Amino acid sequence: MKLVSTVFEVEPEHASAFRAAVFANANAVERSQSGCRGVAIAEDPDAPGMFLTSALYEDEQAAAARHASEAALAFQEAVRGFVKLQRERLLDID
């Protein structure tokens, strides 16, 4: 199993729009990517605009395919204007 963990820093005034986009993306990923086992989203209540997403994939191939998915491309386009930082890690889950 592979866990894709991504930290996003968003301009606080765009947090609401980002939140809507990230939840819509999570739903699209869970429906359309057969190798995705689930997506979790967290927002830091003490740091406006800080989000963490975690997506669990059945293998490295499924995790790697996520960047080319329609859902990922639509999400990146939707949030392009207000993401200040996006940092991603790929972790092994045994």
N, CA, C and O atoms as a Tinker XYZ file with bonds, in Angstrom:
   376  protein
     1  N      0.849000   -1.177000    0.000000    73     2
     2  CA     0.000000    0.000000    0.000000    64     1     3
     3  C      0.895000    1.240000    0.000000    63     2     4     5
     4  O      1.989000    1.242000    0.565000    81     3
     5  N      0.401000    2.286000   -0.645000    73     3     6
     6  CA     1.106000    3.564000   -0.710000    64     5     7
     7  C      0.181000    4.664000   -0.193000    63     6     8     9
     8  O     -1.005000    4.706000   -0.520000    81     7
     9  N      0.744000    5.539000    0.611000    73     7    10
    10  CA     0.008000    6.688000    1.120000    64     9    11
    11  C      0.614000    7.945000    0.513000    63    10    12    13
    12  O      1.814000    8.191000    0.638000    81    11
    13  N     -0.217000    8.728000   -0.140000    73    11    14
    14  CA     0.214000   10.011000   -0.688000    64    13    15
    15  C     -0.280000   11.083000    0.279000    63    14    16    17
    16  O     -1.483000   11.303000    0.427000    81    15
    17  N      0.666000   11.740000    0.929000    73    15    18
    18  CA     0.351000   12.782000    1.899000    64    17    19
    19  C      0.763000   14.126000    1.305000    63    18    20    21
    20  O      1.910000   14.302000    0.894000    81    19
    21  N     -0.172000   15.068000    1.260000    73    19    22
    22  CA     0.106000   16.368000    0.652000    64    21    23
    23  C     -0.306000   17.487000    1.595000    63    22    24    25
    24  O     -1.430000   17.517000    2.096000    81    23
    25  N      0.620000   18.403000    1.829000    73    23    26
    26  CA     0.351000   19.601000    2.617000    64    25    27
    27  C      0.129000   20.750000    1.642000    63    26    28    29
    28  O      0.903000   20.953000    0.706000    81    27
    29  N     -0.933000   21.487000    1.880000    73    27    30
    30  CA    -1.242000   22.671000    1.075000    64    29    31
    31  C     -1.283000   23.890000    1.988000    63    30    32    33
    32  O     -1.855000   23.847000    3.077000    81    31
    33  N     -0.674000   24.966000    1.533000    73    31    34
    34  CA    -0.855000   26.259000    2.179000    64    33    35
    35  C     -1.570000   27.150000    1.171000    63    34    36    37
    36  O     -1.104000   27.355000    0.050000    81    35
    37  N     -2.703000   27.666000    1.600000    73    35    38
    38  CA    -3.580000   28.455000    0.738000    64    37    39
    39  C     -3.741000   29.841000    1.359000    63    38    40    41
    40  O     -3.775000   29.978000    2.582000    81    39
    41  N     -3.837000   30.845000    0.530000    73    39    42
    42  CA    -4.137000   32.182000    1.050000    64    41    43
    43  C     -5.419000   32.081000    1.884000    63    42    44    45
    44  O     -6.424000   31.570000    1.390000    81    43
    45  N     -5.409000   32.554000    3.134000    73    43    46
    46  CA    -6.583000   32.402000    4.002000    64    45    47
    47  C     -7.887000   32.895000    3.379000    63    46    48    49
    48  O     -8.946000   32.321000    3.635000    81    47
    49  N     -7.826000   33.939000    2.575000    73    47    50
    50  CA    -9.066000   34.449000    1.965000    64    49    51
    51  C     -9.627000   33.498000    0.907000    63    50    52    53
    52  O    -10.766000   33.657000    0.469000    81    51
    53  N     -8.827000   32.511000    0.497000    73    51    54
    54  CA    -9.281000   31.528000   -0.487000    64    53    55
    55  C     -9.533000   30.147000    0.134000    63    54    56    57
    56  O     -9.791000   29.178000   -0.580000    81    55
    57  N     -9.457000   30.066000    1.464000    73    55    58
    58  CA    -9.609000   28.769000    2.133000    64    57    59
    59  C    -10.961000   28.126000    1.847000    63    58    60    61
    60  O    -11.036000   26.911000    1.664000    81    59
    61  N    -12.011000   28.906000    1.807000    73    59    62
    62  CA   -13.344000   28.357000    1.558000    64    61    63
    63  C    -13.437000   27.742000    0.160000    63    62    64    65
    64  O    -13.971000   26.645000   -0.002000    81    63
    65  N    -12.924000   28.441000   -0.835000    73    63    66
    66  CA   -12.940000   27.917000   -2.207000    64    65    67
    67  C    -12.054000   26.680000   -2.321000    63    66    68    69
    68  O    -12.413000   25.719000   -3.002000    81    67
    69  N    -10.900000   26.701000   -1.659000    73    67    70
    70  CA   -10.019000   25.535000   -1.686000    64    69    71
    71  C    -10.705000   24.343000   -1.025000    63    70    72    73
    72  O    -10.665000   23.230000   -1.550000    81    71
    73  N    -11.331000   24.574000    0.121000    73    71    74
    74  CA   -12.019000   23.506000    0.848000    64    73    75
    75  C    -13.064000   22.844000   -0.052000    63    74    76    77
    76  O    -13.141000   21.616000   -0.107000    81    75
    77  N    -13.852000   23.628000   -0.745000    73    75    78
    78  CA   -14.867000   23.072000   -1.651000    64    77    79
    79  C    -14.211000   22.259000   -2.759000    63    78    80    81
    80  O    -14.684000   21.172000   -3.094000    81    79
    81  N    -13.127000   22.776000   -3.331000    73    79    82
    82  CA   -12.444000   22.074000   -4.424000    64    81    83
    83  C    -11.789000   20.787000   -3.951000    63    82    84    85
    84  O    -11.832000   19.778000   -4.656000    81    83
    85  N    -11.182000   20.804000   -2.769000    73    83    86
    86  CA   -10.477000   19.610000   -2.299000    64    85    87
    87  C    -11.471000   18.495000   -1.933000    63    86    88    89
    88  O    -11.186000   17.319000   -2.158000    81    87
    89  N    -12.623000   18.855000   -1.378000    73    87    90
    90  CA   -13.630000   17.827000   -1.080000    64    89    91
    91  C    -14.245000   17.267000   -2.365000    63    90    92    93
    92  O    -14.495000   16.065000   -2.459000    81    91
    93  N    -14.485000   18.122000   -3.341000    73    91    94
    94  CA   -14.996000   17.641000   -4.631000    64    93    95
    95  C    -13.981000   16.716000   -5.290000    63    94    96    97
    96  O    -14.350000   15.695000   -5.871000    81    95
    97  N    -12.703000   17.072000   -5.201000    73    95    98
    98  CA   -11.653000   16.234000   -5.771000    64    97    99
    99  C    -11.584000   14.880000   -5.067000    63    98   100   101
   100  O    -11.451000   13.847000   -5.723000    81    99
   101  N    -11.674000   14.879000   -3.752000    73    99   102
   102  CA   -11.622000   13.618000   -3.007000    64   101   103
   103  C    -12.750000   12.689000   -3.445000    63   102   104   105
   104  O    -12.533000   11.493000   -3.642000    81   103
   105  N    -13.945000   13.235000   -3.596000    73   103   106
   106  CA   -15.073000   12.416000   -4.056000    64   105   107
   107  C    -14.826000   11.876000   -5.459000    63   106   108   109
   108  O    -15.111000   10.711000   -5.735000    81   107
   109  N    -14.297000   12.715000   -6.343000    73   107   110
   110  CA   -14.023000   12.280000   -7.721000    64   109   111
   111  C    -12.946000   11.204000   -7.753000    63   110   112   113
   112  O    -13.064000   10.230000   -8.497000    81   111
   113  N    -11.903000   11.370000   -6.956000    73   111   114
   114  CA   -10.815000   10.383000   -6.908000    64   113   115
   115  C    -11.335000    9.045000   -6.401000    63   114   116   117
   116  O    -11.043000    8.003000   -6.987000    81   115
   117  N    -12.097000    9.069000   -5.327000    73   115   118
   118  CA   -12.615000    7.817000   -4.763000    64   117   119
   119  C    -13.546000    7.099000   -5.738000    63   118   120   121
   120  O    -13.595000    5.869000   -5.745000    81   119
   121  N    -14.285000    7.846000   -6.563000    73   119   122
   122  CA   -15.195000    7.231000   -7.533000    64   121   123
   123  C    -14.478000    6.743000   -8.786000    63   122   124   125
   124  O    -14.850000    5.716000   -9.353000    81   123
   125  N    -13.446000    7.475000   -9.225000    73   123   126
   126  CA   -12.881000    7.205000  -10.551000    64   125   127
   127  C    -11.558000    6.449000  -10.572000    63   126   128   129
   128  O    -11.197000    5.891000  -11.608000    81   127
   129  N    -10.835000    6.414000   -9.476000    73   127   130
   130  CA    -9.533000    5.738000   -9.469000    64   129   131
   131  C     -9.659000    4.415000   -8.729000    63   130   132   133
   132  O     -9.730000    4.380000   -7.500000    81   131
   133  N     -9.685000    3.333000   -9.490000    73   131   134
   134  CA    -9.937000    2.019000   -8.897000    64   133   135
   135  C     -8.879000    1.615000   -7.876000    63   134   136   137
   136  O     -9.176000    0.843000   -6.965000    81   135
   137  N     -7.668000    2.111000   -8.001000    73   135   138
   138  CA    -6.608000    1.762000   -7.059000    64   137   139
   139  C     -6.608000    2.582000   -5.787000    63   138   140   141
   140  O     -5.796000    2.338000   -4.895000    81   139
   141  N     -7.511000    3.558000   -5.689000    73   139   142
   142  CA    -7.582000    4.410000   -4.502000    64   141   143
   143  C     -8.515000    3.778000   -3.478000    63   142   144   145
   144  O     -9.668000    3.472000   -3.779000    81   143
   145  N     -8.007000    3.587000   -2.272000    73   143   146
   146  CA    -8.798000    2.988000   -1.194000    64   145   147
   147  C     -9.531000    4.024000   -0.345000    63   146   148   149
   148  O    -10.436000    3.677000    0.414000    81   147
   149  N     -9.144000    5.291000   -0.471000    73   147   150
   150  CA    -9.822000    6.335000    0.288000    64   149   151
   151  C     -8.972000    7.583000    0.412000    63   150   152   153
   152  O     -7.752000    7.549000    0.251000    81   151
   153  N     -9.650000    8.691000    0.703000    73   151   154
   154  CA    -8.990000    9.986000    0.844000    64   153   155
   155  C     -9.464000   10.619000    2.149000    63   154   156   157
   156  O    -10.650000   10.582000    2.475000    81   155
   157  N     -8.521000   11.200000    2.891000    73   155   158
   158  CA    -8.843000   11.947000    4.111000    64   157   159
   159  C     -8.336000   13.374000    3.947000    63   158   160   161
   160  O     -7.304000   13.614000    3.320000    81   159
   161  N     -9.077000   14.313000    4.517000    73   159   162
   162  CA    -8.725000   15.730000    4.429000    64   161   163
   163  C     -8.780000   16.318000    5.830000    63   162   164   165
   164  O     -9.731000   16.090000    6.577000    81   163
   165  N     -7.742000   17.080000    6.175000    73   163   166
   166  CA    -7.711000   17.767000    7.470000    64   165   167
   167  C     -7.351000   19.228000    7.236000    63   166   168   169
   168  O     -6.601000   19.572000    6.322000    81   167
   169  N     -7.911000   20.070000    8.091000    73   167   170
   170  CA    -7.625000   21.503000    8.036000    64   169   171
   171  C     -7.155000   21.931000    9.421000    63   170   172   173
   172  O     -7.786000   21.590000   10.422000    81   171
   173  N     -6.068000   22.665000    9.486000    73   171   174
   174  CA    -5.514000   23.106000   10.765000    64   173   175
   175  C     -6.343000   24.272000   11.310000    63   174   176   177
   176  O     -6.353000   25.348000   10.712000    81   175
   177  N     -7.037000   24.077000   12.432000    73   175   178
   178  CA    -7.875000   25.154000   12.968000    64   177   179
   179  C     -7.064000   26.331000   13.513000    63   178   180   181
   180  O     -7.595000   27.430000   13.672000    81   179
   181  N     -5.790000   26.104000   13.795000    73   179   182
   182  CA    -4.938000   27.162000   14.335000    64   181   183
   183  C     -4.114000   27.883000   13.276000    63   182   184   185
   184  O     -3.419000   28.852000   13.582000    81   183
   185  N     -4.190000   27.418000   12.040000    73   183   186
   186  CA    -3.422000   28.028000   10.948000    64   185   187
   187  C     -4.325000   28.129000    9.718000    63   186   188   189
   188  O     -4.338000   27.218000    8.889000    81   187
   189  N     -5.068000   29.211000    9.591000    73   187   190
   190  CA    -5.977000   29.354000    8.449000    64   189   191
   191  C     -5.255000   29.154000    7.119000    63   190   192   193
   192  O     -4.203000   29.741000    6.867000    81   191
   193  N     -5.843000   28.318000    6.287000    73   191   194
   194  CA    -5.269000   28.054000    4.972000    64   193   195
   195  C     -4.332000   26.861000    4.906000    63   194   196   197
   196  O     -3.795000   26.563000    3.839000    81   195
   197  N     -4.122000   26.169000    6.025000    73   195   198
   198  CA    -3.261000   24.976000    6.019000    64   197   199
   199  C     -4.137000   23.722000    5.957000    63   198   200   201
   200  O     -5.017000   23.524000    6.795000    81   199
   201  N     -3.884000   22.884000    4.954000    73   199   202
   202  CA    -4.645000   21.657000    4.732000    64   201   203
   203  C     -3.686000   20.487000    4.568000    63   202   204   205
   204  O     -2.553000   20.654000    4.116000    81   203
   205  N     -4.152000   19.311000    4.940000    73   203   206
   206  CA    -3.419000   18.066000    4.722000    64   205   207
   207  C     -4.374000   17.084000    4.071000    63   206   208   209
   208  O     -5.484000   16.869000    4.560000    81   207
   209  N     -3.945000   16.487000    2.968000    73   207   210
   210  CA    -4.729000   15.416000    2.360000    64   209   211
   211  C     -3.900000   14.146000    2.391000    63   210   212   213
   212  O     -2.677000   14.185000    2.262000    81   211
   213  N     -4.571000   13.029000    2.562000    73   211   214
   214  CA    -3.929000   11.718000    2.526000    64   213   215
   215  C     -4.782000   10.808000    1.665000    63   214   216   217
   216  O     -5.988000   10.677000    1.879000    81   215
   217  N     -4.147000   10.183000    0.693000    73   215   218
   218  CA    -4.852000    9.249000   -0.188000    64   217   219
   219  C     -4.130000    7.910000   -0.128000    63   218   220   221
   220  O     -2.912000    7.846000   -0.293000    81   219
   221  N     -4.877000    6.857000    0.106000    73   219   222
   222  CA    -4.314000    5.518000    0.216000    64   221   223
   223  C     -4.539000    4.767000   -1.093000    63   222   224   225
   224  O     -5.665000    4.658000   -1.577000    81   223
   225  N     -3.444000    4.249000   -1.659000    73   223   226
   226  CA    -3.486000    3.517000   -2.926000    64   225   227
   227  C     -3.013000    2.091000   -2.712000    63   226   228   229
   228  O     -2.189000    1.819000   -1.839000    81   227
   229  N     -3.550000    1.178000   -3.525000    73   227   230
   230  CA    -3.216000   -0.235000   -3.331000    64   229   231
   231  C     -1.784000   -0.581000   -3.718000    63   230   232   233
   232  O     -1.234000   -1.561000   -3.216000    81   231
   233  N     -1.167000    0.209000   -4.607000    73   231   234
   234  CA     0.223000   -0.065000   -4.988000    64   233   235
   235  C      0.856000    1.182000   -5.594000    63   234   236   237
   236  O      0.192000    2.200000   -5.790000    81   235
   237  N      2.149000    1.085000   -5.886000    73   235   238
   238  CA     2.881000    2.234000   -6.417000    64   237   239
   239  C      2.371000    2.655000   -7.794000    63   238   240   241
   240  O      2.350000    3.842000   -8.117000    81   239
   241  N      1.964000    1.682000   -8.597000    73   239   242
   242  CA     1.450000    1.994000   -9.933000    64   241   243
   243  C      0.170000    2.835000   -9.847000    63   242   244   245
   244  O      0.009000    3.805000  -10.587000    81   243
   245  N     -0.724000    2.462000   -8.950000    73   243   246
   246  CA    -1.966000    3.230000   -8.776000    64   245   247
   247  C     -1.664000    4.634000   -8.260000    63   246   248   249
   248  O     -2.282000    5.607000   -8.693000    81   247
   249  N     -0.716000    4.735000   -7.338000    73   247   250
   250  CA    -0.340000    6.045000   -6.806000    64   249   251
   251  C      0.283000    6.915000   -7.893000    63   250   252   253
   252  O      0.004000    8.112000   -7.965000    81   251
   253  N      1.111000    6.329000   -8.728000    73   251   254
   254  CA     1.778000    7.082000   -9.794000    64   253   255
   255  C      0.789000    7.565000  -10.854000    63   254   256   257
   256  O      0.982000    8.626000  -11.447000    81   255
   257  N     -0.257000    6.795000  -11.091000    73   255   258
   258  CA    -1.232000    7.136000  -12.130000    64   257   259
   259  C     -2.113000    8.323000  -11.749000    63   258   260   261
   260  O     -2.787000    8.892000  -12.608000    81   259
   261  N     -2.115000    8.697000  -10.489000    73   259   262
   262  CA    -3.027000    9.749000  -10.025000    64   261   263
   263  C     -2.791000   11.086000  -10.708000    63   262   264   265
   264  O     -3.746000   11.829000  -10.935000    81   263
   265  N     -1.538000   11.416000  -11.045000    73   263   266
   266  CA    -1.240000   12.729000  -11.629000    64   265   267
   267  C     -1.886000   12.931000  -12.996000    63   266   268   269
   268  O     -2.208000   14.057000  -13.375000    81   267
   269  N     -2.071000   11.849000  -13.728000    73   267   270
   270  CA    -2.638000   11.954000  -15.074000    64   269   271
   271  C     -4.159000   11.820000  -15.083000    63   270   272   273
   272  O     -4.784000   11.922000  -16.139000    81   271
   273  N     -4.755000   11.593000  -13.915000    73   271   274
   274  CA    -6.201000   11.383000  -13.874000    64   273   275
   275  C     -6.948000   12.679000  -14.161000    63   274   276   277
   276  O     -6.447000   13.775000  -13.909000    81   275
   277  N     -8.140000   12.529000  -14.686000    73   275   278
   278  CA    -8.997000   13.680000  -14.973000    64   277   279
   279  C     -9.287000   14.475000  -13.702000    63   278   280   281
   280  O     -9.304000   15.706000  -13.721000    81   279
   281  N     -9.514000   13.761000  -12.593000    73   279   282
   282  CA    -9.807000   14.429000  -11.322000    64   281   283
   283  C     -8.630000   15.286000  -10.866000    63   282   284   285
   284  O     -8.821000   16.420000  -10.428000    81   283
   285  N     -7.421000   14.753000  -10.966000    73   283   286
   286  CA    -6.233000   15.499000  -10.532000    64   285   287
   287  C     -6.006000   16.732000  -11.393000    63   286   288   289
   288  O     -5.692000   17.806000  -10.879000    81   287
   289  N     -6.163000   16.581000  -12.683000    73   287   290
   290  CA    -5.964000   17.715000  -13.587000    64   289   291
   291  C     -7.000000   18.810000  -13.333000    63   290   292   293
   292  O     -6.664000   19.995000  -13.336000    81   291
   293  N     -8.244000   18.424000  -13.116000    73   291   294
   294  CA    -9.304000   19.398000  -12.834000    64   293   295
   295  C     -9.052000   20.105000  -11.500000    63   294   296   297
   296  O     -9.264000   21.312000  -11.385000    81   295
   297  N     -8.603000   19.359000  -10.504000    73   295   298
   298  CA    -8.315000   19.952000   -9.198000    64   297   299
   299  C     -7.177000   20.964000   -9.296000    63   298   300   301
   300  O     -7.291000   22.079000   -8.787000    81   299
   301  N     -6.089000   20.581000   -9.943000    73   299   302
   302  CA    -4.949000   21.494000  -10.078000    64   301   303
   303  C     -5.361000   22.789000  -10.783000    63   302   304   305
   304  O     -4.923000   23.876000  -10.406000    81   303
   305  N     -6.186000   22.666000  -11.784000    73   303   306
   306  CA    -6.662000   23.855000  -12.501000    64   305   307
   307  C     -7.544000   24.719000  -11.594000    63   306   308   309
   308  O     -7.450000   25.946000  -11.613000    81   307
   309  N     -8.398000   24.069000  -10.802000    73   307   310
   310  CA    -9.334000   24.798000   -9.942000    64   309   311
   311  C     -8.630000   25.586000   -8.838000    63   310   312   313
   312  O     -9.104000   26.652000   -8.445000    81   311
   313  N     -7.508000   25.076000   -8.333000    73   311   314
   314  CA    -6.851000   25.715000   -7.183000    64   313   315
   315  C     -5.564000   26.459000   -7.548000    63   314   316   317
   316  O     -4.912000   27.036000   -6.679000    81   315
   317  N     -5.211000   26.445000   -8.801000    73   315   318
   318  CA    -3.939000   27.027000   -9.257000    64   317   319
   319  C     -3.708000   28.452000   -8.742000    63   318   320   321
   320  O     -2.587000   28.794000   -8.365000    81   319
   321  N     -4.727000   29.264000   -8.721000    73   319   322
   322  CA    -4.560000   30.667000   -8.376000    64   321   323
   323  C     -4.370000   30.973000   -6.908000    63   322   324   325
   324  O     -3.971000   32.088000   -6.571000    81   323
   325  N     -4.640000   30.023000   -6.014000    73   323   326
   326  CA    -4.537000   30.364000   -4.599000    64   325   327
   327  C     -3.752000   29.396000   -3.734000    63   326   328   329
   328  O     -3.807000   29.504000   -2.509000    81   327
   329  N     -3.030000   28.466000   -4.313000    73   327   330
   330  CA    -2.145000   27.594000   -3.536000    64   329   331
   331  C     -0.770000   28.243000   -3.471000    63   330   332   333
   332  O     -0.126000   28.460000   -4.497000    81   331
   333  N     -0.326000   28.552000   -2.249000    73   331   334
   334  CA     0.997000   29.147000   -2.053000    64   333   335
   335  C      2.079000   28.074000   -1.974000    63   334   336   337
   336  O      3.209000   28.290000   -2.413000    81   335
   337  N      1.730000   26.920000   -1.415000    73   335   338
   338  CA     2.685000   25.836000   -1.209000    64   337   339
   339  C      1.963000   24.511000   -1.360000    63   338   340   341
   340  O      0.847000   24.342000   -0.868000    81   339
   341  N      2.596000   23.580000   -2.037000    73   339   342
   342  CA     2.073000   22.215000   -2.149000    64   341   343
   343  C      3.269000   21.283000   -2.004000    63   342   344   345
   344  O      4.171000   21.285000   -2.841000    81   343
   345  N      3.271000   20.492000   -0.944000    73   343   346
   346  CA     4.379000   19.590000   -0.673000    64   345   347
   347  C      3.825000   18.176000   -0.508000    63   346   348   349
   348  O      2.959000   17.932000    0.332000    81   347
   349  N      4.328000   17.259000   -1.311000    73   347   350
   350  CA     3.785000   15.898000   -1.370000    64   349   351
   351  C      4.842000   14.874000   -0.968000    63   350   352   353
   352  O      6.025000   15.020000   -1.275000    81   351
   353  N      4.381000   13.831000   -0.271000    73   351   354
   354  CA     5.246000   12.713000    0.114000    64   353   355
   355  C      4.535000   11.408000   -0.232000    63   354   356   357
   356  O      3.319000   11.285000   -0.081000    81   355
   357  N      5.319000   10.438000   -0.699000    73   355   358
   358  CA     4.810000    9.096000   -0.984000    64   357   359
   359  C      5.400000    8.164000    0.063000    63   358   360   361
   360  O      6.619000    8.029000    0.167000    81   359
   361  N      4.537000    7.525000    0.836000    73   359   362
   362  CA     4.969000    6.689000    1.954000    64   361   363
   363  C      4.512000    5.254000    1.767000    63   362   364   365
   364  O      3.448000    5.001000    1.201000    81   363
   365  N      5.320000    4.314000    2.244000    73   363   366
   366  CA     4.945000    2.900000    2.241000    64   365   367
   367  C      4.101000    2.599000    3.472000    63   366   368   369
   368  O      4.426000    3.028000    4.580000    81   367
   369  N      3.024000    1.867000    3.272000    73   367   370
   370  CA     2.172000    1.402000    4.365000    64   369   371
   371  C      2.169000   -0.124000    4.298000    63   370   372   373
   372  O      1.765000   -0.707000    3.292000    81   371
   373  N      2.608000   -0.745000    5.342000    73   371   374
   374  CA     2.639000   -2.222000    5.358000    64   373   375
   375  C      1.438000   -2.790000    6.060000    63   374   376
   376  O      1.303000   -4.009000    6.165000    81   375
